């Protein structure tokens, strides 16, 4: 039987391959969740460059939120990454949750980014 880590890695790789097939050249909005913080970045895989980056460690969000790991911080992160992506000229993205379940903080980041103007 595969361990939990092996199942996660397989799910992550499967998600990336599926995302590459269906993204149609759009940059991807990648979300990483650690135990303490959340990170989001808009990546152009064709050029191999990061177009926008935000995390709950950034100065803009540290002043607004008490903790970097709750739903309030996730919603603020979604709005901030959408604002930075729109400034960089990106309106449409493919959401890359990196094998994480679309629930809780990951879902909050996605919904906040949608409300702030990103299309995915």
C-alpha positions in Angstrom: 0.0 0.0 0.0 1.2 3.5 -0.8 2.0 5.9 1.9 0.1 9.2 2.3 3.1 11.1 0.9 3.3 8.9 -2.2 -0.5 9.4 -2.8 -0.1 13.1 -2.5 2.9 13.3 -4.9 1.0 11.2 -7.4 -2.1 13.4 -7.1 0.0 16.5 -7.5 1.7 15.2 -10.6 -1.6 14.1 -12.1 -3.1 17.5 -11.5 -0.2 19.4 -13.1 -0.4 17.1 -16.2 -4.1 17.6 -16.6 -3.7 21.4 -16.0 -1.1 21.6 -18.7 -3.4 19.9 -21.2 -6.4 22.1 -20.5 -4.8 25.5 -19.7 -4.6 26.6 -23.4 -1.6 28.7 -22.8 -3.0 30.6 -19.9 -0.7 31.3 -16.9 -1.5 29.3 -13.8 -2.4 30.6 -10.4 -0.5 28.2 -8.1 -1.4 28.0 -4.4 0.8 26.5 -1.7 -0.4 26.0 1.9 1.9 25.4 4.8 1.0 25.0 8.4 1.7 28.7 9.1 1.4 30.6 5.9 -0.2 30.7 2.4 1.5 31.5 -0.8 0.2 32.2 -4.3 1.9 33.0 -7.5 0.9 33.5 -11.2 3.3 31.6 -13.4 3.8 31.7 -17.1 5.0 28.2 -17.9 5.8 29.0 -21.6 8.3 31.7 -20.6 9.3 30.0 -17.3 8.7 33.2 -15.3 6.6 34.3 -12.3 4.4 37.2 -13.2 2.9 37.9 -9.7 3.6 36.7 -6.2 1.9 37.2 -2.9 1.9 35.5 0.5 0.5 36.0 4.0 4.1 37.0 4.9 4.0 40.1 2.8 3.9 43.5 4.4 0.5 44.4 2.9 -1.2 41.4 4.6 0.8 41.2 7.8 -0.7 44.6 8.9 -4.3 43.5 8.0 -4.4 40.0 9.5 -3.7 38.7 12.9 -2.6 35.2 11.7 -1.3 34.0 8.4 -3.1 30.7 8.4 -6.8 31.4 8.8 -9.7 32.0 6.3 -9.5 35.8 6.7 -5.9 35.7 5.6 -6.7 33.4 2.7 -9.4 35.8 1.4 -7.1 38.8 1.7 -4.4 36.8 -0.2 -6.8 36.0 -3.0 -7.7 39.6 -3.4 -4.0 40.7 -3.3 -2.8 38.2 -5.9 -5.7 39.1 -8.2 -4.8 42.8 -7.9 -1.1 42.1 -8.7 -2.0 39.8 -11.6 -4.3 42.4 -13.1 -1.5 44.9 -12.8 0.8 42.5 -14.7 -1.8 42.3 -17.5 -3.1 38.8 -16.6 -6.9 38.4 -16.7 -7.4 34.7 -17.2 -5.5 32.0 -15.3 -5.7 28.3 -14.7 -6.1 27.4 -11.0 -3.4 25.1 -9.7 -4.1 23.8 -6.3 -1.1 21.5 -6.4 -3.0 18.4 -5.4 -4.6 20.0 -2.3 -8.3 19.4 -1.7 -10.4 22.3 -2.9 -11.7 23.2 0.5 -11.1 25.6 3.3 -8.2 28.1 2.8 -7.5 27.0 -0.8 -11.1 27.5 -1.7 -11.1 30.9 0.0 -8.1 32.1 -2.0 -9.8 31.0 -5.2 -13.1 32.6 -4.5 -11.5 35.9 -3.4 -9.4 36.0 -6.5 -12.5 35.5 -8.7 -14.4 38.3 -6.9 -11.4 40.6 -7.4 -11.5 40.1 -11.2 -9.5 37.0 -12.2 -11.2 34.6 -14.6 -10.7 30.9 -14.2 
